[in-house]
Amino acid sequence: MKDKRDLRGSFGSMLRTVKKLFGYYPVLAPLTVALIVFSSVVSAVPAVFMQKVLALIEEWYLSGDWAGASAVIIPNVVLLAGLYVLSVLSMTAYTQIMAYMTQGFLNKMRQEMFAHMRDLPIRYFDRRKHGDIMSYYTNDIDTLRQLVSQSFPSLIQSGVIVLSVLAIMLYFSVWMTLVLLLGVVAMIFVTKKVGGGSARYFVRQQRSIAATEGFVQEMMNGQKVIKVFCHEKTAVRDFDALNEELYSDSYRANAYANVLVPIIANIGNVLYVVLALAGGIFLLTGATNFSLSGMAFHISLVVPFLNMAKQFTGNVNQLSQQINAIVMARAGAERIFALLDEEPETDAGYVTLVNVREENGALVETEERTGRWAWRHPHRETGTVELVPLRGDVRLVNVDFGYVPDKQVLYDVSVYAKPGQKVAFVGATGAGKTTITNLINRFYDIADGKIRYDGININKIKKSDLRRSLGIVLQETNLFSGTVLENIRYGRLDATDEECVAAAKLAGADDFITRLPEGYETDLANNGANLSAGQRQLIAIARAAVADPPCLILDEATSSIDTHTEAIVQRGMDKLMEGRTVFVIAHRLSTVRNADVILVLDHGRIIERGDHDTLVAQKGTYYRLYTGSFELE
């Protein structure tokens, strides 16, 4: 039963892939199928000509009319040659078109996958290894290449030949065809048994490849940690275990697949001998032939029939080989379509962020960058549009949240950040500090409560506009391949070189950047591995500065910077934070002393709130942390 499901799943994946191919190429794909069908039908025609020629030769041999023979044979040979020429031309055309479509198909599939992945929620990436995701674009997509370029054309070609030859054989002799079909039943039985076994292991092989690639990427990213803790042998042992599992799955998959072809080929050879014996018996006994042609059993019928039988079984063998390719492609296709079936991040927001200028005491929307922003809030009830000034008033009211339904992380959290205020979150790791900022960004949606931005429920704000208003510097710095200048400009793609340099100076990054070999044009690779952790963080801060956001989220923004550099950065940060609402997450309590409001979290609850002096005076948790002279861990 499982074998049937495996084969049905394999053909289902192939059909969905073919549907994609026809969707991408609505003209070329049908044209290619037509060319394949034509060349396949032509390849089945010679048997008919052979039967006619053999019958005429025998007739003319007995009558001695060789002139009449040549008058009939030559036109038939010319016609057959013409068909072969057309067949060769059609084969040449469809192979060239297929090569073009295959690479174009893979190109379009990768584009569709990447575009869809871009729209997936953050939780999708949080729950999967990056190496496993990368496998979609390497191993999995390559299985579709084989499916489209080889299996699909071969299935059509072999299928058409099998049906054409079967129809011709039925026309010549029903009895001989029935003998042939008994052998075909044996072929189908073997294909089903062996093909189902290979399908299971090809699926496991593809999953093992993804797991191995994910492990390798983790090890590459964590080389320093591995070497520091002397885990080289452990890493090798873990890799060997995954690699051994991949070997086992691959070996079994290919062992099943490789045994299928010789079995089918030998069944075809045995069937050829059986048909030859059956044909000889029918000829010797003078058995009555039952056929649509009305011909009696004759040597001119048996000889071409045997050739057709060999052609028939050969193409059945080709079909069985394509089943191996299909089940091999199944796992990759299933994974790709599972990715494409993932629900994208929903966004029902209709409030957008726009540039505004003031005219006659009123705000007016404008296309030019004025440095003043407003929320364009359409009121559906009245049909009016209100421009709400972007002030940076962020409020969380009685918010509950859990990453999974049965495990709550935040409990009844309320945060009030007035425009221009600096709000700091302190607490142990896992207390919920970063989670709060993730909710403000709408990386995740709350379970209960309200979050309002300038009095507007953030569910009404388009996510892209909401995030555009929020600059963020994360504890884990991500730099991209490219120059230092390009990495800073990532914060705002239309920023000029001068604006990027000014942002770097504001963040305190200009000094070390100008000392790099190529200055701002220095190429970065591998997440800026040629820079120190502090330098990478400074570039990230400069990137946030060039975006010039109304609100800032600083998640351990200075955690990778030494005390001396922190003093330099802090001065730049103070300038950057002027007039902006800022949310700060910090382990170093010295960085939050000047915050307007400090919120102390413990296991998802706010247990203390107030400014530095107020909390110290209360002599509670914050006081003990501050006077204890140790950092939060």
DAQUI-V743729 format. One record per residue. OMEGA is omega in whole degrees, -180 to 180 (NA if undefined). D_FIRST is the distance of its C-alpha to the first C-alpha in Angstrom with 1 decimal. Layout:
omega d_first
OMEGA D_FIRST
OMEGA D_FIRST
This chain:
omega d_first
179 0.0
179 3.8
179 5.4
179 5.3
179 6.5
-178 8.8
178 10.2
178 10.8
180 12.4
-179 14.4
176 15.7
178 16.4
180 18.5
-180 20.2
179 21.2
176 22.6
179 24.5
178 25.9
176 26.9
-179 28.8
180 30.4
176 31.7
179 32.9
-176 34.9
-176 36.2
179 36.4
-176 38.9
-177 38.1
176 34.3
178 34.8
179 37.7
178 35.6
180 33.0
179 35.8
179 37.4
-180 34.2
-179 33.6
-178 37.3
180 37.3
179 34.2
179 35.6
-179 38.9
178 37.2
-174 36.0
-174 39.6
-180 41.4
179 39.9
179 41.7
-179 44.9
-179 44.7
-179 44.4
-178 47.4
179 49.4
179 48.8
-180 49.8
180 52.9
179 53.9
-179 53.9
-177 55.8
176 58.3
180 58.7
-178 59.7
-179 62.0
-178 63.3
-177 63.0
177 61.9
177 63.5
179 61.2
-179 58.2
-180 59.0
180 59.6
-174 56.0
-176 54.2
177 55.7
179 54.6
178 51.1
178 51.0
179 52.5
180 49.9
178 47.0
178 48.6
178 48.9
179 45.3
179 44.4
178 46.7
179 45.1
179 41.6
179 42.8
-180 44.3
178 41.1
178 39.1
-179 41.6
-175 41.6
177 37.9
178 37.5
179 40.3
-179 39.0
178 35.5
179 37.1
-177 39.0
-178 36.0
-180 33.7
176 36.3
178 37.2
179 33.6
178 33.2
-179 36.6
179 35.8
178 32.4
178 34.2
-180 36.9
179 34.5
-177 32.6
179 36.0
179 37.5
179 34.6
178 34.7
-177 38.4
-179 37.7
-180 35.3
-179 36.9
-177 38.2
179 35.7
-178 33.0
179 35.0
-173 36.0
-177 32.5
175 31.4
-179 32.7
177 34.7
177 33.4
178 29.9
179 31.2
-178 33.1
176 29.9
-172 29.0
-179 32.1
-175 31.8
-175 28.4
-179 26.2
179 28.6
177 28.9
177 25.2
177 26.1
180 29.1
-179 27.2
-176 24.8
-172 27.8
-175 30.3
-173 28.3
-177 24.8
178 25.8
-178 28.9
178 27.3
179 24.4
-177 27.1
-178 29.5
180 27.1
180 25.5
179 29.0
180 30.3
-179 27.5
-179 28.1
-179 31.8
178 32.0
179 29.8
180 32.2
180 35.2
176 33.9
179 33.3
-178 36.8
-175 38.2
179 36.4
-177 33.6
179 33.6
179 33.3
178 30.5
176 28.5
179 29.0
-176 27.7
175 24.6
176 23.6
179 23.6
178 21.6
178 18.8
178 18.8
-179 18.9
-180 15.8
-180 13.9
180 15.2
-179 14.7
-178 11.0
-176 10.7
180 13.5
178 13.0
178 9.6
-180 11.5
-179 14.5
-179 13.0
-175 12.3
175 15.8
176 17.5
179 16.6
179 18.0
-178 20.9
178 21.9
179 22.0
177 24.0
-180 26.4
-180 27.0
180 27.6
179 30.0
178 31.9
179 32.3
-179 33.7
-180 36.1
177 37.5
-179 38.1
178 39.9
180 42.0
-175 43.1
-177 44.0
-179 45.8
179 49.1
-180 47.5
-177 45.8
-180 49.0
-178 51.2
175 49.2
-179 48.6
-178 44.8
-178 44.5
178 43.0
179 40.6
179 39.4
-180 38.9
179 37.0
178 34.7
-180 34.2
179 33.6
178 30.8
-179 29.1
178 29.9
178 28.5
177 25.2
178 25.3
-177 26.3
-180 23.5
-179 20.7
-180 22.6
-178 23.2
179 19.7
-177 18.5
176 21.5
176 21.2
-175 17.8
-176 19.3
-179 22.6
-176 21.5
-174 19.7
180 23.0
179 25.1
-179 22.6
-179 22.4
-179 26.2
173 27.0
177 24.9
179 27.1
178 30.2
-179 29.5
179 28.8
179 32.1
180 34.0
179 32.4
178 33.5
178 36.9
-180 37.3
179 36.2
178 38.6
179 41.4
179 40.9
-179 40.9
-176 44.1
-178 45.9
-179 45.1
-179 46.0
180 42.8
178 42.7
176 40.6
-176 38.6
177 38.4
-178 39.3
-179 42.0
-179 43.8
174 44.5
175 44.9
-177 43.3
-179 45.4
179 45.4
176 45.6
-174 42.2
-177 40.4
178 41.4
178 40.0
178 36.9
177 36.2
178 36.7
179 34.4
178 31.7
178 32.2
-180 32.0
-178 28.9
177 26.9
180 28.3
171 27.0
176 23.5
177 23.8
178 24.9
-180 21.9
177 19.6
180 21.7
176 21.4
176 17.6
-180 18.5
-179 21.0
-179 18.7
176 16.1
-178 19.3
-173 20.7
-176 17.7
179 18.6
-180 22.3
179 21.7
180 19.6
180 22.4
-179 25.1
173 23.8
176 23.3
-178 27.0
179 28.1
178 26.3
-179 28.3
178 30.9
178 34.3
-178 37.3
180 38.7
179 42.4
-178 44.1
179 47.5
175 50.4
-176 53.3
179 54.2
-176 56.6
172 59.5
180 62.7
170 65.8
-177 69.6
177 72.4
179 74.5
176 77.3
-179 75.9
178 72.4
179 69.1
179 68.1
-179 64.8
179 65.2
-176 63.2
180 65.4
-176 64.7
-175 67.4
176 66.2
-174 66.1
175 62.8
175 61.9
176 58.9
-171 58.6
175 57.6
176 57.1
-173 57.6
-178 55.4
-176 57.4
-178 60.7
180 59.6
179 61.8
-179 61.1
174 62.5
-178 63.1
-179 62.8
176 64.4
-176 62.1
-178 63.8
177 61.1
-176 61.1
-177 57.8
171 57.1
-176 54.2
175 54.6
-175 52.8
170 49.6
-179 46.6
172 43.6
179 40.5
172 38.1
-173 35.3
-174 35.8
180 36.1
-177 38.5
-178 41.8
179 44.0
-178 47.1
171 49.0
-177 51.5
176 52.7
-179 55.7
179 57.3
180 60.2
179 61.1
-180 64.2
177 64.9
-180 66.1
173 65.3
-177 63.7
-177 61.2
176 60.0
175 57.1
-179 57.4
-178 55.3
176 53.1
-178 50.0
-179 47.2
179 49.9
-176 48.6
-179 51.1
180 48.8
180 46.5
180 49.5
176 50.1
179 46.4
178 46.8
177 50.0
-173 48.2
168 45.3
173 42.8
179 41.4
-176 42.3
177 44.0
-179 42.6
180 46.0
-178 49.6
168 51.2
-178 52.0
180 54.9
-174 56.4
177 59.9
-178 59.2
175 56.1
-174 52.7
175 50.7
179 47.7
-177 50.0
175 50.7
-174 48.6
-179 46.9
179 48.3
177 51.8
-177 51.5
177 50.5
-179 53.2
-175 55.7
171 54.5
-178 55.3
173 53.4
-175 54.0
176 51.2
178 51.6
-175 49.1
176 50.7
174 48.7
-175 50.6
177 49.3
-176 50.1
-179 53.4
176 57.0
-179 58.4
-180 59.9
178 56.5
177 54.9
-178 57.8
178 57.5
178 53.8
176 55.2
-170 56.7
180 56.1
180 59.3
178 61.5
177 64.3
-179 65.0
179 68.0
178 65.9
178 63.4
179 66.3
178 67.9
178 64.7
178 64.5
179 68.1
-179 67.4
-178 64.6
-178 66.8
-174 64.6
-175 67.2
-178 69.1
-179 66.4
-178 64.9
178 68.2
176 68.3
-176 65.0
-179 65.4
180 64.8
-179 65.5
179 63.4
177 61.9
-180 60.5
176 56.8
177 54.3
177 51.0
177 48.3
177 49.2
-177 52.9
180 52.6
177 56.2
174 57.5
180 58.1
179 56.1
179 59.2
177 59.7
180 56.2
178 56.7
177 60.0
178 58.4
178 55.8
176 58.7
178 60.5
177 57.4
-178 57.5
-178 61.2
177 61.1
179 58.7
-175 61.5
177 59.3
179 61.0
-179 58.9
171 57.9
-179 55.3
-177 56.2
-177 53.4
-171 55.2
-179 56.8
-175 59.3
-177 57.3
-174 57.3
180 61.0
-174 63.8
-180 66.7
180 69.1
-180 66.6
179 65.5
178 69.1
-178 69.2
-176 65.9
178 66.9
177 69.9
180 67.8
179 65.3
177 68.2
-180 69.2
-175 65.7
-178 65.3
177 68.5
-179 68.0
171 64.2
-174 62.0
172 60.5
-176 57.8
171 58.2
-176 55.8
171 57.7
179 57.8
-177 61.4
179 63.5
-178 66.3
-177 64.5
-178 64.3
-177 67.8
178 68.9
177 66.0
180 67.1
175 64.4
179 62.5
179 59.5
-179 58.5
176 54.8
180 53.3
174 49.7
179 49.3
174 52.6
-176 55.9
177 58.4
174 61.5
-179 62.8
176 66.1
-175 68.0
-177 68.7
-179 72.1
-178 70.8
177 68.0
-180 70.2
-180 72.7
179 70.1
177 69.5
-177 65.9
-178 62.7
180 63.8
-179 67.3
177 65.9
-175 63.7
-177 66.6
180 69.2
176 66.9
172 67.0
-177 63.4
177 60.6
178 57.6
NA 54.5
